[in-house]
Amino acid sequence: MLHDFLPKRKLGMLWPLSIQDNMPYEFYRIAPKDVMLVGEGLGLNEFSAHDVTRVFSQAVKVADGLVGRGIDLIMQSGVPLPILIGLDGHDELLGRLAQSTGKPATSSVQGVGRAAKHLGIRNIALANKWRPDMNATLAKFFARDGVA
């Protein structure tokens, strides 16, 4: 009977900021009832490549703690962070996370590109508040998945 109330899957989330409000709320409004979100903030202080590099340097330690909570997958949340450090920095982070934890690792930006590819979307027009260099990097993430 208790088994019916336990989560079947646990998603380990690495949030950019220390405090989260909207993301967990939105997650539980759309996720299946037997999926649990287990997350920890990385403590991003400023919106810069330097600070993203700083928080990502501690991401493996944080992810190892999430593994102790029985997660099935690790997700780096927040599209702007990887586009500040580029594809190579992003891929290196996901590789370190997967190697250290033995769990699959993904990211928000990777999920968006792969979802567009899965849906057969070939062209995307975006409106956002990011700088042109950030949008150029975002375009590289999409291009990697065959979306322009």
N, C-alpha and C positions, 0 to 999 in steps of 0.2 A: 504494500500500500504506500509506504513512504517513497518507494522507488518511483511511483507515478509522479511525484512532485519534484524530483531531482532533475537538474538539467542534463540533457543528452549530449550537448556540446557546449564548450566554453571558448569564447573569442577573447584573446588577450590583446588589449588595445594600448598602444603607447600614444598618449595625448601630448600635444605640444605644451599646453599650459598646465599649471598646477591644479587649477580649479576647473571643473567641467559642469556644465548645466544643460545646454541644448542637446549635445550629442547623445548622452545616455537616454534622455527623454525621448528623442526621436527614434533611437535604436529600439527601445521597448514598444514603441507604437507600431513598428513594422516587422520586427523579428518574430520567428515562430516562438510559441510560449515555452518551449523546452530548450531554448538557447540562452545562455547567460553571458553577459558582458563583464569582463574582469579587466580593469584598466588602472593605469598609473600615469600621472603627469610627469613630464620630463623637466618642467620648470623653465620654459623659454622666457627670457627676460626682455628681449628686443627682437624685432623683425629684421634680422640681418643674417648673412651667410656665416659670419663669425659665430653668432650665438647658436645657430642651427648646428654647426660643427661641434660646438661645446656640448649641447644637449645630446646629440647623437653619439658622442664619445662615451657617454654613460648608458646608452640604450641597452647594451648587452647585459649589464648588471641588473637593470630594471627588468628586462625580459626574463632573465634567469629566475627572478623572484616570482614572476607571473607563472612560470612553468611549475613552480611549487604549489600553485593553486589549481593545477590540473587543466591548464588550457590546451586546446587542440591546434590553435593557429595564432600567429602573432601578426598584428596589423599596425603599421605606422600610420597614424591618423593625421590628416592635414595636408592638402595639396600644396600650399605655398612652401612648405619646408623643403621638399625635394627639389622644387624648381629654383630655389635659392642656391642649392649646391650642385645641381646638375645631375645628369643621368649616371655618370660614373660614381659620384658620391652616394646617390640613391642605391645603385646596384651593390656597391660595396657594403652599405649598411645592411641591406636585406641578406646578403651573403653571410655577414658576421652573425646576424641574428639566427639564421637557420643553422649555421654550423655550431654555434655555441649551445643552442637549446635543443637541437634535434627536431624542431617543429617547423612546418612551412611558415614562411614569412612573406608578407605582401604589404601593400601600401594603398592609401586612398587614390593617389594619382595612377597607380598601376590598375586599380579596379575600374576607374573611369575609362581608361583607354581600352581595356579588355572588354568591358561591357559594350562600348561603342562598336568594337570589332564584332563581337558576338551578335549584335543587333543588325549588322550589315551597314552601319553608318560609315560613310566614306568622307564626308565633309562636315566640319563643325564651325560655326561662327560663335565667338565668345564675347561677352561684355563683362569686364571685371575692373577692379581698381588697381591691378598690378602694373608694374613698370614694363616698358617694351622688352627689356632683356629677359625678364621673367616669362613674359608671354612667348618669346622666341624659344626658351627652354621648354616651356609647356608644349609647344608645337613639336619639339623633338620627341617628347614622350608619346604624343599621339601618333606621330609618323612611324615610330617603332612598331606600333600596332596596326599600321596601314590606314590610319585616319589622318586626313589633312585639315 
